[in-house]
Amino acid sequence: MSVISQLESEKISPFIALSQIDNFDGSRMVNRLCKHFSHKIDAGWNDTQGYIEFAMGFCDMTASNDFIRMRCGANTKAELDEIRDCIDAHFNRFSKHSNNILHWRYLFNTSGGA
C-alpha cells in the first residue's frame, strides 16, 4: 500500500494520541523515524507523510519544513503509551540538538463504536 493510501485510510482506534510541533523541520524527522523503524517493522514515507505499523498499533505522521504532526493509535491505553514512549525516545534521540519536546493530547473512544 502506498504511503498516501495508508494515511488516507485514517485508521480508527479506541485510544488515540496527537502531537504537533511548529517551527520544526518535520520532513526530515519523518524521514529519519520511518527509515529507522523500517528495518524491523512496516513503515513507509515520502517528503510530507509517513506511517509506522507497530504490532500493537500505529503512528501516522504529516510534516513540512515548518512542522510535524503525529497521530498514534492502539486498542488499549497501555499499548498506546508503549507506542508513544517509543516515538518519544526516538524523537528525542534524533532531535538531540533541538529543545523540542512532544506534548501529547489523548482522545479516548471507549464506547465500543468506531
Phi and psi in degrees as a GROMACS rama.xvg file:
@    title "Ramachandran Plot"
@    xaxis  label "Phi"
@    yaxis  label "Psi"
@TYPE xy
-69.7312  161.303  SER-2
-58.2089  -44.988  VAL-3
-62.9424  -46.795  ILE-4
-61.7297  -41.2587  SER-5
-59.0823  -45.6283  GLN-6
-75.19  -35.5807  LEU-7
-67.9498  -19.2637  GLU-8
-70.2466  -11.3326  SER-9
39.8898  78.1307  GLU-10
-57.2609  143.644  LYS-11
-112.557  129.402  ILE-12
-138.823  152.346  SER-13
-68.8338  -21.7408  PRO-14
-126.064  119.369  PHE-15
-126.503  141.184  ILE-16
-126.651  135.508  ALA-17
-120.959  144.216  LEU-18
-149.443  146.436  SER-19
-145.759  139.331  GLN-20
-125.213  125.852  ILE-21
-94.859  166.148  ASP-22
54.7134  48.3904  ASN-23
-146.704  141.477  PHE-24
-76.3431  81.3303  ASP-25
-68.2398  -34.3964  GLY-26
-60.2692  -41.6144  SER-27
-64.6632  -41.004  ARG-28
-68.1063  -40.7558  MET-29
-58.0716  -45.5509  VAL-30
-58.6291  -48.6191  ASN-31
-65.3567  -47.4765  ARG-32
-62.3714  -50.7954  LEU-33
-66.0285  -41.318  CYS-34
-62.0356  -43.2182  LYS-35
-60.0954  -51.0977  HIS-36
-71.3064  -25.3229  PHE-37
-65.2813  -14.7364  SER-38
-72.1813  -21.3957  HIS-39
-125.686  -26.3139  LYS-40
-136.503  171.125  ILE-41
-68.6499  124.895  ASP-42
-152.138  147.526  ALA-43
-148.227  155.818  GLY-44
-163.632  161.169  TRP-45
-138.033  -159.729  ASN-46
-67.9091  -24.0424  ASP-47
-125.054  -7.79599  THR-48
-144.182  154.894  GLN-49
-158.659  162.666  GLY-50
-145.374  149.918  TYR-51
-130.862  125.979  ILE-52
-102.417  106.234  GLU-53
-87.3192  161.475  PHE-54
-59.3923  -32.7833  ALA-55
-101.466  0.958289  MET-56
167.246  -151.197  GLY-57
-147.85  165.745  PHE-58
-141.325  115.465  CYS-59
-100.626  143.63  ASP-60
-132.558  142.414  MET-61
-127.608  140.083  THR-62
-154.641  166.343  ALA-63
-147.193  -168.93  SER-64
-74.358  -5.45539  ASN-65
-115.725  -11.3707  ASP-66
-160.998  165.391  PHE-67
-137.708  136.567  ILE-68
-125.412  130.482  ARG-69
-121.838  142.439  MET-70
-135.563  111.012  ARG-71
-112.148  148.028  CYS-72
-145.787  153.868  GLY-73
-159.456  172.219  ALA-74
-84.6526  -19.4485  ASN-75
-133.971  159.654  THR-76
-65.7968  -36.5638  LYS-77
-62.1704  -42.9439  ALA-78
-66.5418  -40.3214  GLU-79
-62.5471  -42.428  LEU-80
-61.8126  -37.1939  ASP-81
-64.85  -43.1155  GLU-82
-63.8118  -48.074  ILE-83
-59.4129  -44.6309  ARG-84
-61.6989  -40.5653  ASP-85
-65.2995  -46.646  CYS-86
-62.2996  -45.3145  ILE-87
-55.3349  -49.2247  ASP-88
-60.8263  -44.704  ALA-89
-71.6913  -39.5563  HIS-90
-58.8011  -47.347  PHE-91
-63.1286  -39.9532  ASN-92
-67.196  -42.2835  ARG-93
-77.0356  -18.8271  PHE-94
-115.697  38.0517  SER-95
-60.0348  -22.2989  LYS-96
-94.8555  11.768  HIS-97
-115.508  152.75  SER-98
-95.2479  10.4535  ASN-99
-76.4576  139.092  ASN-100
-130.143  137.395  ILE-101
-76.3228  124.855  LEU-102
-110.26  122.532  HIS-103
-99.8844  141.905  TRP-104
-115.795  130.435  ARG-105
-99.4303  141.942  TYR-106
-126.777  121.002  LEU-107
-115.007  130.342  PHE-108
-122.16  87.8008  ASN-109
-101.708  15.335  THR-110
-75.7929  -8.67258  SER-111
93.4348  -19.1938  GLY-112
-95.7381  159.748  GLY-113
